[in-house]
């Protein structure tokens, strides 16, 4: 490694590299040097901390003179003699400037394929439930604070909401910890260690088989848009947002195929349209009069957003309370009762296979799903 006296004239005479970098050491101050690359010359200093060599970048030659850089190098060497790693100190200072809101913003920027509903849910967490923490640095959030906030949200907004908020915080914190080694351990882990997660009971509500006839009769009394929306929900098991966001460009009436380009988990969903649903779509296309949406509306988005008023009216008529997700649950329960394969069921709901190695080898194309869809539809009609 070349050694020379690092003066302004000597550094200016050093040639830029074609490939890689060359380190030049100062003959006066041990550890002080300049790193020359293809476009820049940067001062650095090396020393020992806990018997490990630590190299610290000081700054670019030009904005910094050799004299100033040498003084800064002496300060860094003094820190290392005291057992302090200047790089670790710098990272900790940077961490103090990353607020919780910054963390969420970085999380969104790194994951552009998150569904709009997921992004909205995470934003509600930081803008509403954790608003008092939004300007705090990540390192300020302690385990005790997490426990107290979880309890507070549980009391004010419900246990399930509290769990969701903390899961969002845990995800964002874990994401940032990958690139920031000096972050303290995830404070949300205290909820597991203290067994403080609120117990959740998965909802099991659906339209019972004996109530489907009354439900269907009540649906048929709705206006065409509401009636068709509920029919699509029951016969496909799709989520509310997926149905509401359907565009005609996503529906191939000739091949009888429906596609949702982006679902909750980020994957596309392609489903076959059986006879009744294909006819429903043909009629809707005539009714929508050239609108891009299958279910157009005067809302800001241009399509139906909420259907609570529709489900409320139908519930009153048939005497059975339900939500769109209950129809999704009804669909898959009927499908399972027909002994349709678990892999087909997962594909119909667009659920990922997780750690199922066998499932990763199975290619479930849309035509493979056509027969299961027709069987479910026939059972529902029956």
N, C-alpha and C positions, 0 to 999 in steps of 0.2 A: 504494500500500500504506500503510495508516494508521500514523502514528508517534505514540507517546505514552510517557509515563514508566510503566514497568511496575511498579506498586505493587500491593499486595494489594487495596486499594479499587478502583483503576482496573480491574484484571482481573476482579474480581467484578461490576463494572458492565457488562462487555462482554456483549452479547446472544448467545445460541447461534444458529446459523444454521438456516434451514429446509432448505436444500439446499447441499451443498458445504462449503467451508472458507474462512475469512478469516485472513490472516496480519497480525499487528500487530507493528511494530518498536519496539524500545526506543530512546528518544531519547538515552540516556546511553552504552550499550555497543553499538557497531556490530556487527551480525551477530546480536545476541541478540533473541529475539522469542517470541511466543506464538501458537499455532495454535488457532483456535476452530472447532469443528465443531458438529454438532447436539446432541451429548451431553457433550463434554469440551473442556477447555482444556489444551493441551500445550506446554511450553516447548521451544524449539529454538535452535540457533545455526548460522550459516552462515559459511563462510570459503573460502579458496582453497588447493587442494593441486594442485601441478603445473599451475597455470593453469586449473584446473577448479573450479567451485563445488561445495562439499560441504555438504549440510545434515544435521545430526546431531540426533536427538531426545534430549532431556535427561530429561524426565519430566513427569508430570501435575501441573497446578496443584492445590493442595489438600494432597496428601501432600508436595509440595515447595513451599516458600515462594519468593517472587521473589528474596529475598536468597541462599538456598542455590543456586537455579537459576542465578543470575548468577555465583556462584563456580565452579560446574561448567562454565558456558559459557566462562569465562576459561581453565580448564584445557584444554578442547577446542580453543579458539582457539590456545593455545600449542602443542599437538600439531600443528595444521595449519601453523603458522608453521615448524615443524621438518620439514615435508614428510610428516608422518604422517597418514593418513586414519583418524579415529576409528571410522568405520563398518567399515573393513577390519579394524582391530584387534579390534573387537567380534566380527566374524564368525569371526576366527581363534580367539578365546577360546571361542566356542561350538563350533567344530569340535573343540577339544581335549576337550570333554565328550562328544562322540559316539563311543562305543566301537564296535568291530566288531559286537558283539552287538546294539547299538542299531540299527546300519545294517541288519542282517538283519531285525530286527523291523519297521522302517519299510518295508522292501521288501515284506514279507508284508502289512502293513496297506494298502499302496497297490495291491496286486494280489490282491484277494479271490477272483478266479476261477482262481487257480492250482490245478491238480489236487492231490489229497492226496499222490500219489506224488512230485510235484515238490517240494512243501513239505517232505515227509519227507527227501528227498534233500538239500535246502538246509540243513535243520536238522542233518542228520548232518555236513555240512561244518563248520558253526560249533561244534557241540557236541562233535565227536569230533576231526576232523582239524585244525581250527584252534582248538582249545580253548585253547591257550597264548596265542593272540592275542585271545581274546574280550573281555578287559577293556582292551585297548589302544585308544587313539584312532586314528581312521582315518589321521590325518596321521603317525602313528608308523610305519606300515607302509611300508617302503622297498623299492626294487627288489632290493637285495641280499638282504633277508629273503625276498622272494618266490622268488628263485632257490634259496636254501638250503632253504626249506620244500618247494618242488616236488621237489627232489632227495631230500629226506628221505622224503617220502610215496612217491615212486617206489620207493625201496629197501625200505621197510617194508610198503607196501600195494599196490604195483603201479603201472605207468606210466599205465594208463587212469584209475585212481582219482585219481592226482595231477593229471591233465589236467582231470578233472571238477571237482575241488575248486577249482582256479584259475579255471575258467570261471565257477563260481558266484561267487567273489570278484570277478571282473571285472564280472559283471552287476550285483551289488549296488553296487559302487563307481561304476560308470557311472550308475546310477539316482540315487545321492546327489549326484553331480557336477552333475546338471541343476539342482538347487536350492541348491547350495553352490558358488558360483563360485571360492571361495578354496581349494578342495581341490587338492592337488598333482596332476599328471598321474597317470593310473591306473598304479600300480606293476606290474600284471600285464603291461603292454605290453612289459616287458623280456623276457618269454619269447618273444615274436615277434621282437624286435630281435636277441636273442642266439641265435635259432633253437633254443631250448631245450625247446619243446614235445616231449613224448615221441611218437614215431611210433606210430600206432595202425593196426591191421589190422582192417578190418570183418569180423565173423564171417559166414561164408557157408554155415554148416551147415544142412542141411534133410533131410527124409526123401526119399531118392531114389525115383524111380518104381518101380524094380525091388524096392524094399524096403517099399512101401506095403502089399502083401498081408500080409506077415508082421507088420508093425506093426498092421494092422487086426485080425488074428487075436488078437494079444496084448492089444489094447485091449478086445476083446469078452470077455476073461476077467476083466476088472476088475469091481468092484462097480458098481451102476447109476450112482451119483453120479460116480465117477471116469471111467467109460466115457463118460457124457454130456458131462462137462466137456471131455474131449479131443476128442470129436466136434464140439462147438461151436467149439473152437479151430481145428480143421482146416478146417471148412466155412465159417467166417466170417473167419478171419485176425485175430480180435480179440485184444487184449492180456489177460494173465492177470487183472489187476485189474478190467478191464472186464467180463469174464465172471463173476468172483467176486462183483462188486457188482450183478449183475442182479436186479431186483425184478419181481414179476409185474405191477405197475402200468406197467412199461415195455414190456410185451409185449402186442400186440394180436393174439390168435390168430384173430380173425374176419377181419381184414385181412391177416394173416400179415406182421406188421411188428415188428421189434425195435428199441428205442431205448436208447441210452446217453446220458443227459442231459449228462454232463460227462466228457470224455475227457482224455487227457494234455495236449493243446494247448488245453484249455478249451472246444472246440467240441463240439456235440452230434453224435452219430452215429446215423443211422437206416438200417437194413438190411432188405431183404426176406427172409422165411423161405421157402425152397423146400420142396417136399413132405416130404422125409425129416425136415428139421429142424423143420418145423411139427408133425409127428407126435411127434417126440421131446419137444417142449415140452408138448404136450397130455398125454403120459404122465407127464412130470415134475410137472405141476401136480396130477395125481391123487396122485402119490407124496408130495409135500411137505405134503399135508394142511392147507392153509390158511396155511402159513408165508409171510411176505412175500417171502422170498428164493427165487430159482430153485435155488440151491445152498446150502441151510441147513446150519448146523454148530453145534456147541456152543462155538465160539470166542467171544471177547468181542464181536466185531462181529455175531455171529449168522449169518455166512455163511462159506463156505470161504475160508481165507486163503492157505495154502501147498499146493502140489500136488506137491512134490518127491518125496514118498514114492510117489505114483501114477506119475509119470514114471519113477522109478527101477525100480519093479516091471515096468512095460511094457518098459523098455529091456532089462532082463535077459531077458525072455521072447523078444523079437524080435531081440536082438543089435545094436540100433542105439541109441546114446545120442542123446537129444534133449531140448529144453526147449520150453516153450510158445511162446517166440519163434521157435523153429525151425519150428513148425507155421505160424506167421504167415508166415514166409519161404517155406515150402512152398506155402501157399495162393496168394501173390501170384506166385510163379514159375510155377505152373501156369496162373494167369490170364493172365500175359504170353505164355505159349506159345500161347495161343488167339487172339492178336492183338487182344485187347480194348483199346479206346482208353486212352491214358495218362491221360486225364481221369477215366475210370471207375475205373481202377486207383487213382488218388490218392484218389478219393472212397470207395472200398471200404476203404482203409486209414486214411481220415480224415486224410490229409496235406494241408496247405495248398498253394495254388498258387505261393506265393512271388512272384517278380517276373513271372510269366507273365501278360501283359496279356490274351491271348485267353481263358485259363482263367477270368478274372474275369467274362467275359460269359456263360459257360456255366452254365445252371441245371440241376444234376444231381439231379432228384428221385428218390424211392425207387423209383418204378415204372420209371424209366429204368435202374435197376440190377438189376431183377429178372431180365432175360434174361441178363446177364453172370454173375450169381450161379448161375443154373441151369446154364449152360454149364460153369462151374468145377466145380460139384458133380457133374455127369455125367462129367467127365473124371476126377475123383478116384475115383468109383465104378468107372469103367472100369478 
